[in-house]
Every structure is written in structure tokens, then in C-alpha cells.
Amino acid sequence: MKLDLLLRNAEIITMDPDRPVAGSLGIWQGRIVGLDEDLDGLDAVQVLDLGGATVTPGFIDAHCHTTWFGLGLAELDVSGARGLDELYGVLGGAMTDAGAVTGDGAGWLFATGFSQTQHGGSFPDIAELDRITGERPLFMRHNSGHMAVVNTAALRLAGAESPSFPDPDGGAIVRDAAGHPTGLVQETAQELIQQLILPYSLEDIEAALERATLYYASEGITSFTEAGVGGGWIGHSPAELAAYQSASANGRLHARAQVMPVLDVLHGLGGHASDSVGAVPAGLDLGITSGFGNEYLSLGPAKVFLDGSLLGETAAVSHEFCSHGHKDNRGNVGYFQADPAQLRERIEAAYAAGWSIAAHAIGDRAVDLAVDIIAHCQAVYGPRRVPNRIEHASMTRPEQLARLADAGIAVTPQASFFRDGGDGMTASLGPERLPWAYRAASFLEAGVTLAGSSDRPVADGNVLRGMQAFVDRRTESGAVFGNPAERLAPQQALAAYTSGAAAATGSLDEKGTLTPGKLADFVVLSASPLKAPAISGLQVLATAVGGRFTYQSTGFNAELSPESSFAAHSS
């Protein structure tokens, strides 16, 4: 037997408790054959001497928005602006730049990366936006994804300019004291504007996936979960999965993808009266459900939004927000995206048809609802091979920990929120509830599966910085966010983005550890994240999916045999 690739002279962190470290790793036909002495006597087509560099399992981002991120890479980025005057300047400059017009919404000005936390808690004045943009409609996404800033031209096109226009269920057109729109649209109200833009073409989505996943490769990401496609305010096309399939077939998808359809796109299928799929409005055509696909592209759980966001103070919480960023907000405990009874009925219908559930639940009231529904579904219809999940689980009361563990529900809290949003969330939540926010160590202590994720582009998607955030929990001001006891050890932080994320996505049998028989997905780092003084200071030297390099940095000086035929993207 001749190996395809042999890595040697490396510090290999396998994340496999039965064999935690190694110095050599062999790969054949995209899978790991063995480690160290397993490889004695075996030749290889290619041999890489890594010169002592560190190898870990490929990073897995268990919750991100890849199409959105990829589209944003081609849109106006306002995230660097500090202060509204600077923001207005960036928008004004874009008005003279024809390159700012992108996508199918010809004439629109699309911008990404806005957060009021970058502007002292203030939102743009719609009158100033109108002065800058005139009759050119503006759609500027908020970092959270749960709201957007628009101008009067956009509201007029949507027919929502009038003070008497009603708010949609689960959303709000924010208005001033006189009833006039301020330009801020929250939650489902975004769809009023998005329906003027959507759908994006499949070619635009495929190009966005290529841009995004090449970026992922440069950060060591080999797998990700796309948290919502096909509909709602998070989807980009009813045929979004087709763009994923095309990107995969055309070599434009540079990481393995698990794709969550939003619950809204599930529909009645018909069928035999005895079929649960035919009896409930909860399927995709042909009866496809969670788990369908292959090791490169598969369907994950159905994604359902229960509530909103903490930064936008629309999450369903049990105690009112302290409301430092909003006026007249006394008694605000957020809200659900729909009537809880209706949410329960729709989720149970999907679960009965064979779907796993990924419930977006930020506030602790939403976590209660999610656990209640999922635990009931599991008791009635049985467990699912792809785990049920709560996305974010941002506010979790102490007594909810055991309930999550008992139900076997995985969670995806984002450490990436701490730096940019931690100070704002601290002010919004207040000292009594702050220890409930974005738990990590207590999830693990309770036996809850913890998956590392970014929610990119809502927050920074760099995994090394995410690991650092789990370890130190530092905010932009330097404070420790929430409870210091929630900080993770470096080993636990690495596990979150490897074995933990693999377990949460139902793929631990295939990836997440460097174990013989598993997929050869790995990342080469400049040093060990378990020993480095600052994990965020490490460099990604190379990334490989199935033993084939998706990224090699200019600093990757490994000795590669001359006959190497592995495709690689250099920085």
C-alpha cells in the first residue's frame, strides 16, 4: 500500500482521548490511515516534513451564514466607521462609486457591518440618510441580522412609508413619537424590504459561496453549518440548496457544508394516508429530511426562529432589559417571532415528519419554549440521528442546564460576541442576570454538548480569535464578560470547534478528531493552541479537506515532494 500523503515531524493534537498526540499522520483516499507506528513500512506519494508545526483537526463552524457573508464580501462594508459622521461619509462616498451597486437589486445601495455599538449606541438619522441617498433605496444590514437600516426610498418601494402601515407579526417598523419611520426595521419587518431584492440568482449565490469558503479555508475552517436557507429573512432564494449543489459539483465549495432549511419552506407533500410525511405540512419535496446528502454536502436540522437578539433587545427574556440604548423601553422583555402555540404546532409537525430541530433561542424564555417543545417531540416521536439544537442559548438560567443535558440538546453559544458586543450586552442585561449570559464551562460541567460557532457575519468568524474569547472572555473595554467561571481551558476551547462541533452536527463518526478511518480534514498551525500565550496570535499555515489542500500560506515552508499534485490556494 502506498499512501497519498504522509505528514511527519509534526506536533499532532488528535482530540482523540484514546490517542491524544502523535508525530506522523498518513492519508489515503481522503481518509486517515494511521498515526506514528501504524505507518511503519508504508511509502507515500507525497511526504510533508512540517518542521515541528502543529496539526489539529480541521475547524468546524457549527452556526454561520455563508451566503450572506459571501455576498457581503462584495458589498459596501461600513464596519470600520466609528461615529455617525464617519458612517455618513462612507455612505456618501459609495453614492459616487458605481461598484457599490451589486446583485439583482439594480440601483440599490447595499451595505453590511452596521452596529449602533460602533456609534455610541446611536442609529442613523433617516433624514440624513435621505439627504445622502436621495431616491436610491438603501438596505444596510445590522451585524446581528435581526434588524436593518433603510431610507425613505426603500420604505416607499415597500409601501411601508405611511405612519398607519401595520407592523408584521414578529417584527416592527420602528417609529418616532409622531409615528414616522426612523429607518430601523426589526426582525420579520426586514422581509418587507428584502422581498424587493430577493431572490438572488443561483450564480450570485454560488459565487458568494466560493468567496466565503476560500476565506474560511484561510482560517482553518474545513466544515460549517449554514444556519438557514430557502426562505424567511435569512434565506436568499427558494432554490438556495441548488446553488450549494452546483458549487460543490463545480469545485467552488471549499469546505464541507451542512445546510439548514428554515422551517418556513417546509410544506405539504401528499402521499399515503399512513405516512407521517404526507399527513403533516412539514417536508421538502420527495420527503427529504435531516441527514440527507453525503460527507461533503448534507441537510441539517430545520431552523426555526423563536425570538430576536440581545443587542436589539428583542430576545424573549424573563426580566426586562435595562434599556440603555432605547427610549421608553420600560417593561421590555422582548417577544417571540410568532405565537408560541403556533410555533409549537409547526415544530412538532416538522419533527414528526423526520426533521431534527435547530431552534434559535436567545432569551431564557425562548430557551424554556425550545426545551419544552423538543423534549416533548423526542418523547413522542423518538430521538434523531442529527442532534436537536438550540442556537445561541444566550441567556440560560441555572435550572435550565440540567434540562438541556437530560434532553440531549446541543447548544451553539458564540464567544465571538464578547469582544464587540460584550460591553453593550453587559449594560443591557444588568448585573443580576449577567452570569446567565453566554455560558460555556457550566454547559460542559452539566454534560451539554457545546459547539463552537461564529454566527458570521453577525460576529467575527476567525476561529483562533473565537477560541481566545472562550478562554479569556474579554470585551472591547478589557472587562471579563459575564461570569469569569465560564472561561474555558484551551483544550476545551479547541474541542468546541472540533470534536464538540462534530458531535453537535451529528458527524463525530466522520470528523472532529484525527482518528484512523475518519476524514482527513486538518489545519496546520504555527504553534500549539494548548501552549501558546495567545491563541489569537497563531497563524494558519495550511488547511486541508479530505487530504487535499484548500489553503497554503506564504509562510508554509513544509518540505513537499516534487511530484505533489495537490491543488492549493495561496495567500
C-alpha positions in Angstrom: 0.0 0.0 0.0 1.3 3.5 -0.9 -0.2 6.4 1.0 -1.3 9.5 -0.8 0.2 11.9 1.8 2.4 11.5 4.9 2.7 14.3 7.4 5.8 13.9 9.6 7.8 15.8 12.2 4.6 17.5 13.4 3.0 18.2 16.8 -0.3 16.5 16.1 -3.2 17.2 18.6 -5.7 14.5 17.6 -8.5 15.4 20.1 -9.0 11.6 20.4 -8.8 10.8 24.1 -7.5 7.3 23.2 -4.5 8.7 21.4 -4.2 12.4 22.1 -0.8 13.2 20.4 1.3 11.9 17.5 4.2 13.0 15.3 3.2 11.5 12.0 -0.1 11.0 10.1 -0.9 9.0 7.0 -3.7 9.7 4.5 -5.1 7.5 1.7 -8.1 8.3 -0.5 -9.2 11.3 1.7 -9.1 9.4 5.0 -6.7 9.0 7.9 -4.9 5.6 7.7 -2.9 5.7 10.9 -0.5 7.6 13.2 3.1 7.1 14.1 4.0 3.3 14.3 0.8 2.5 12.3 2.7 3.9 9.3 5.9 1.9 9.6 6.9 0.4 6.3 4.5 2.4 4.3 5.6 4.6 1.4 3.8 7.8 0.3 3.3 9.6 -3.0 3.9 12.8 -1.1 5.7 13.4 2.2 5.5 16.7 4.1 8.0 17.5 6.8 6.2 20.1 8.9 9.3 21.1 10.9 7.5 20.9 14.2 4.4 22.8 13.2 1.1 21.9 15.0 -1.6 19.9 13.3 -5.2 19.8 14.7 -8.5 18.5 13.3 -10.0 21.0 10.8 -12.1 23.7 12.5 -15.9 23.4 12.3 -18.1 26.5 12.5 -21.4 25.0 13.6 -23.5 28.1 13.0 -22.8 30.7 10.4 -24.4 32.4 7.4 -22.1 31.6 4.5 -24.2 33.0 1.6 -24.8 36.2 3.5 -21.1 36.5 4.3 -20.0 35.8 0.8 -22.5 38.4 -0.6 -21.2 40.9 1.9 -17.7 40.5 0.7 -18.8 42.2 -2.5 -21.0 44.9 -0.8 -20.2 48.1 1.0 -18.6 47.4 4.3 -19.4 50.0 7.0 -18.0 48.1 9.9 -14.9 50.3 10.1 -16.8 53.5 10.6 -16.8 55.0 14.2 -19.3 57.7 14.8 -22.3 58.6 12.7 -20.5 61.4 10.8 -17.9 58.8 9.6 -20.7 56.4 8.7 -22.4 59.1 6.6 -19.1 59.8 4.9 -18.7 56.2 3.9 -22.3 56.1 2.5 -21.7 59.4 0.7 -18.6 58.1 -0.9 -20.4 55.0 -2.1 -23.0 57.1 -3.8 -20.4 58.2 -6.3 -19.0 54.6 -6.7 -20.8 52.6 -9.3 -19.2 49.5 -7.9 -21.4 49.7 -4.8 -24.4 48.5 -6.9 -24.4 44.7 -6.6 -26.8 41.8 -7.0 -30.1 41.8 -8.8 -31.4 44.9 -7.0 -30.1 47.3 -9.6 -29.8 50.8 -8.2 -29.9 49.6 -4.6 -27.1 50.6 -2.2 -26.3 47.5 -0.2 -24.2 47.9 3.0 -23.1 45.4 5.6 -21.5 45.5 9.0 -23.5 48.2 10.8 -23.9 48.2 14.6 -25.0 51.0 16.9 -22.3 49.9 19.4 -19.8 51.4 16.9 -21.6 54.8 17.2 -22.1 55.3 20.8 -25.4 53.5 20.8 -26.9 55.8 18.2 -28.8 54.8 15.0 -28.6 56.9 11.8 -31.0 59.8 11.3 -33.3 58.9 8.4 -33.4 62.5 7.3 -29.6 62.4 6.9 -29.7 59.1 5.1 -32.3 60.5 2.7 -30.1 63.6 2.1 -27.2 61.3 1.2 -29.0 58.7 -0.9 -31.9 60.7 -2.4 -34.2 58.3 -4.4 -31.7 55.5 -4.4 -33.0 52.8 -2.0 -30.7 51.8 0.9 -30.6 48.4 2.7 -27.9 48.3 5.4 -27.8 45.1 7.5 -27.3 45.3 11.2 -24.5 43.0 12.4 -27.0 40.9 14.4 -29.0 40.1 11.3 -32.1 40.8 13.3 -32.6 44.3 12.0 -31.6 46.6 9.2 -31.4 50.4 8.5 -33.2 51.6 5.4 -34.1 55.0 3.9 -37.4 56.5 2.9 -36.9 55.4 -0.7 -36.8 51.8 0.4 -39.8 52.2 2.6 -41.7 53.8 -0.2 -41.0 51.0 -2.6 -42.2 48.6 0.1 -45.4 50.6 0.6 -44.4 50.9 4.3 -43.7 54.7 4.5 -47.1 55.7 6.0 -47.4 56.0 9.8 -50.5 53.9 9.6 -48.7 50.9 7.9 -49.1 47.9 10.3 -46.2 46.1 11.8 -45.9 42.5 10.6 -46.2 39.6 13.1 -42.8 39.1 14.8 -41.3 42.4 13.7 -41.5 46.1 13.9 -41.0 49.2 11.8 -39.5 51.5 14.5 -41.2 54.9 14.6 -40.6 58.2 16.3 -43.1 59.9 18.7 -45.0 61.3 15.7 -45.4 57.9 14.2 -42.9 58.4 11.4 -40.4 55.6 10.5 -36.9 56.1 11.8 -35.4 53.8 9.2 -34.9 50.9 11.6 -36.8 47.7 10.7 -36.6 44.8 13.2 -36.9 41.1 12.8 -39.6 40.0 10.3 -40.2 43.6 9.2 -37.0 43.3 7.2 -38.8 41.0 4.8 -40.9 44.0 3.6 -37.7 45.4 2.1 -36.0 42.1 1.3 -38.9 40.9 -0.9 -38.0 43.8 -3.2 -34.5 42.4 -3.6 -34.9 38.6 -3.4 -34.3 36.1 -4.8 -30.6 36.3 -5.7 -29.6 34.4 -8.8 -28.1 31.0 -8.3 -24.9 32.2 -10.0 -24.7 35.1 -7.5 -25.1 32.7 -4.6 -22.6 30.2 -6.0 -20.1 33.0 -6.4 -20.7 34.1 -2.9 -20.2 30.6 -1.6 -16.8 30.4 -3.4 -15.7 33.8 -2.0 -16.8 32.8 1.5 -15.4 29.3 1.7 -12.0 30.4 0.3 -12.0 32.9 3.1 -12.9 30.1 5.5 -10.0 27.9 4.3 -7.6 30.7 5.1 -8.8 30.5 8.7 -8.6 26.7 9.0 -12.3 26.0 8.6 -13.0 22.7 6.9 -16.7 22.3 7.8 -19.6 24.6 8.6 -23.3 24.6 9.2 -25.3 27.2 7.1 -27.9 28.3 9.6 -31.0 28.9 7.4 -31.6 28.8 3.7 -34.5 29.0 1.3 -36.9 31.5 2.9 -37.7 33.9 5.7 -35.5 37.0 6.2 -32.4 34.8 6.4 -32.8 33.0 3.0 -31.6 34.2 -0.4 -33.5 32.0 -2.9 -36.1 29.3 -2.8 -33.6 27.2 -4.7 -30.6 28.1 -2.5 -29.7 24.4 -2.0 -29.3 24.1 -5.7 -26.6 26.7 -5.6 -24.8 24.7 -2.9 -25.0 21.6 -5.1 -23.7 23.4 -8.1 -20.9 25.0 -6.1 -19.9 21.6 -4.8 -20.0 20.0 -8.3 -18.0 22.8 -9.8 -15.3 22.8 -7.2 -16.3 26.1 -5.8 -17.3 24.9 -2.3 -14.0 24.7 -0.3 -15.4 23.4 2.9 -17.9 20.7 3.9 -21.4 22.1 4.3 -24.4 21.1 6.4 -27.3 23.2 5.3 -30.4 24.0 7.5 -33.6 24.9 5.6 -35.7 27.4 7.5 -38.9 25.9 8.9 -40.9 28.3 6.6 -40.0 26.3 3.5 -41.4 23.0 4.7 -44.7 22.2 3.1 -47.3 19.6 2.5 -46.3 16.7 0.3 -49.3 14.5 0.0 -48.6 10.7 0.0 -50.3 7.7 1.6 -52.6 8.4 4.4 -50.5 6.3 6.8 -47.3 8.3 6.0 -46.4 10.8 8.7 -44.7 12.8 6.0 -47.8 13.0 3.9 -50.0 13.7 6.9 -48.3 16.9 8.1 -47.2 20.1 6.3 -43.6 19.6 7.2 -41.5 18.3 4.3 -39.3 19.1 1.4 -40.1 17.6 -1.9 -39.5 13.8 -2.3 -39.7 13.6 1.5 -36.1 14.7 2.1 -35.3 15.3 5.8 -32.3 16.0 8.1 -29.2 13.9 7.3 -29.8 13.6 3.5 -26.7 14.1 1.5 -23.1 13.0 1.7 -19.9 13.7 3.6 -19.4 17.0 1.6 -22.9 18.4 1.4 -25.9 17.4 3.6 -29.1 18.7 5.1 -29.1 19.5 8.8 -32.0 20.3 11.2 -34.9 22.6 10.3 -34.1 26.1 11.5 -36.8 28.0 13.4 -36.6 31.4 15.0 -38.3 31.7 18.4 -37.1 35.2 19.3 -34.8 38.0 18.4 -31.4 39.3 19.6 -29.9 40.7 22.8 -28.2 43.7 21.1 -31.5 44.6 19.6 -33.3 43.9 22.9 -35.9 41.8 21.0 -34.9 38.4 22.7 -37.6 36.8 24.8 -36.3 37.2 28.4 -37.9 36.7 31.8 -36.8 40.1 33.2 -36.9 43.4 31.4 -33.9 44.8 29.7 -32.1 47.6 31.4 -32.6 49.5 28.1 -29.6 51.8 27.8 -29.9 52.0 24.1 -33.7 52.5 23.7 -36.2 55.1 24.8 -39.5 54.4 26.5 -38.5 50.7 26.9 -39.8 50.0 30.4 -41.2 46.6 30.7 -39.5 45.4 27.6 -39.0 41.6 27.8 -38.6 41.1 24.1 -41.0 39.0 22.1 -41.5 35.7 20.3 -41.4 35.6 16.5 -44.8 34.1 16.4 -47.5 32.9 18.8 -45.9 30.1 21.0 -48.8 27.7 20.4 -48.3 28.2 16.6 -44.6 27.7 16.9 -45.1 24.5 18.9 -47.6 23.1 16.3 -45.3 23.8 13.4 -42.2 22.4 15.0 -43.9 19.3 16.1 -45.2 18.7 12.6 -41.7 19.0 11.2 -40.3 16.7 13.9 -43.0 14.1 13.2 -42.0 14.1 9.6 -38.4 13.2 10.4 -36.7 16.6 10.8 -34.3 17.4 13.6 -34.8 20.9 15.0 -32.4 23.8 15.5 -34.3 26.4 17.5 -32.9 30.0 17.6 -33.5 30.9 21.2 -31.6 33.9 22.7 -33.5 34.8 25.8 -34.2 32.4 28.7 -38.0 32.5 28.0 -37.2 31.3 24.4 -34.9 28.6 25.8 -37.8 27.4 28.0 -40.0 27.2 25.0 -37.4 25.4 22.9 -36.6 22.8 25.6 -40.3 22.2 26.2 -41.1 21.6 22.5 -38.0 19.5 21.7 -38.3 17.3 24.8 -41.9 16.6 24.1 -41.2 15.8 20.4 -38.4 13.4 21.5 -40.6 11.7 24.0 -43.4 11.2 21.4 -41.5 10.5 18.2 -38.1 9.3 19.4 -34.6 10.8 19.0 -33.0 11.9 15.8 -29.6 10.9 14.4 -28.8 14.5 13.7 -28.9 16.1 17.1 -31.5 18.7 18.1 -30.0 22.0 18.9 -30.6 25.4 20.5 -28.9 28.1 18.5 -27.1 30.7 20.7 -28.8 29.7 24.1 -27.5 33.2 25.1 -29.5 33.6 28.3 -29.7 30.3 30.3 -30.9 30.2 33.9 -29.1 27.7 36.2 -32.0 25.3 36.4 -32.2 25.1 32.6 -28.7 23.4 32.4 -29.9 20.1 33.7 -33.0 20.2 31.4 -30.8 20.7 28.3 -28.5 17.9 29.4 -31.3 15.5 30.1 -32.9 16.2 26.7 -29.6 15.7 24.9 -29.9 19.1 23.2 -26.7 20.6 21.8 -26.0 24.4 22.1 -24.1 26.9 20.0 -23.1 29.9 22.0 -20.8 32.4 20.2 -17.7 33.6 22.1 -17.2 35.9 19.1 -19.8 38.2 20.5 -17.8 39.0 23.6 -15.3 41.5 22.2 -17.5 43.7 20.1 -20.9 43.2 21.8 -20.0 42.3 25.4 -20.0 45.8 26.9 -23.3 46.6 25.3 -24.9 43.4 26.5 -23.5 44.0 30.0 -25.3 47.3 30.1 -28.5 45.9 28.7 -28.7 42.8 30.9 -27.6 44.3 34.3 -25.5 42.6 37.0 -28.1 40.1 38.3 -28.6 38.3 35.0 -25.2 38.7 33.6 -23.9 35.4 34.9 -26.6 33.7 32.8 -25.2 35.1 29.6 -23.3 33.0 27.0 -22.3 30.2 29.3 -19.5 27.8 28.3 -17.9 26.0 31.2 -21.2 25.4 33.0 -22.6 23.8 29.8 -19.8 21.3 29.8 -20.0 20.7 33.5 -23.7 19.9 33.1 -23.0 17.4 30.3 -24.4 19.6 27.5 -22.7 19.3 24.0 -21.1 22.6 23.3 -20.4 23.5 19.6 -18.1 26.3 18.6 -19.5 28.7 16.1 -19.4 32.3 15.0 -22.8 33.4 13.6 -20.6 35.1 10.9 -21.1 37.7 9.5 -23.0 38.8 12.6 -19.7 38.5 14.5 -16.1 37.8 13.9 -15.7 34.3 12.3 -12.0 33.8 13.0 -11.8 30.5 14.9 -8.5 31.3 16.7 -9.9 34.5 18.0 -13.1 32.6 18.9 -11.0 30.1 20.9 -9.2 33.0 22.6 -12.6 34.6 23.5 -13.7 31.3 25.1 -10.5 31.3 27.2 -10.4 34.9 28.3 -14.0 36.3 27.7 -12.6 39.8 27.2 -14.7 42.7 25.8 -13.5 45.7 23.8 -13.1 47.6 27.1 -10.9 44.8 28.6 -13.5 43.6 31.1 -14.4 40.0 31.5 -17.8 39.3 30.0 -20.3 37.6 32.3 -19.2 35.1 34.8 -15.4 34.6 34.9 -16.0 31.0 35.9 -17.4 30.4 32.4 -14.0 30.7 30.9 -12.7 27.5 29.1 -9.3 25.9 29.2 -7.5 25.9 25.8 -8.2 22.2 25.4 -11.9 22.8 25.9 -11.9 25.7 23.5 -10.2 23.6 20.8 -12.7 20.8 21.4 -15.6 23.2 20.9 -14.5 23.9 17.3 -13.5 20.3 16.6 -15.0 17.3 18.4 -17.8 19.3 20.1 -19.0 20.8 16.9 -18.8 17.5 15.1 -20.9 15.9 17.8 -23.5 18.7 17.6 -23.8 18.3 13.9 -24.1 14.6 14.0 -20.8 13.9 12.3 -18.4 12.8 15.1 -18.1 9.4 13.5 -16.6 11.1 10.4 -14.7 14.1 11.7 -13.8 16.2 14.7 -10.8 14.1 15.7 -7.7 12.8 13.8 -8.6 9.2 14.2 -7.8 6.4 11.7 -10.8 5.9 9.5 -12.1 9.4 9.7 -12.0 12.1 7.0 -8.5 13.7 6.6 -9.6 17.3 7.5 -6.9 19.1 9.3 -5.3 22.5 9.9 -1.6 23.3 10.2 -0.8 26.0 12.8 2.3 27.9 13.6 2.3 26.6 17.2 0.1 24.7 19.6 -3.1 26.4 20.8 -2.8 24.4 24.0 0.5 26.1 24.9 0.5 29.5 23.1 0.5 32.6 25.3 -2.2 34.0 23.0 -4.2 31.6 20.8 -5.4 34.5 18.7 -1.8 35.3 17.7 -1.3 31.9 16.0 -1.1 31.7 12.2 -3.0 29.2 10.0 -0.2 27.8 7.7 -2.3 25.4 5.8 -5.8 23.8 5.6 -6.8 20.5 4.0 -10.2 18.9 3.4 -10.0 15.2 2.7 -6.2 15.4 2.5 -6.3 18.0 -0.3 -5.1 21.5 0.5 -7.7 24.2 0.2 -5.2 26.8 1.5 -1.5 27.3 1.9 0.0 30.4 3.4 3.1 32.1 2.0 4.7 31.1 5.4 4.0 27.4 4.9 7.6 26.1 4.5 7.0 22.4 4.8 9.1 20.3 2.5 6.9 18.9 -0.2 7.9 16.2 -2.6 8.4 17.4 -6.2 5.6 15.2 -7.6 3.0 16.9 -5.4 -0.3 17.3 -7.3 -2.5 18.7 -4.5 -4.5 21.7 -5.5 -3.8 24.7 -3.2 -4.8 28.3 -2.8 -2.0 30.5 -1.6 -2.5 33.7 0.4 
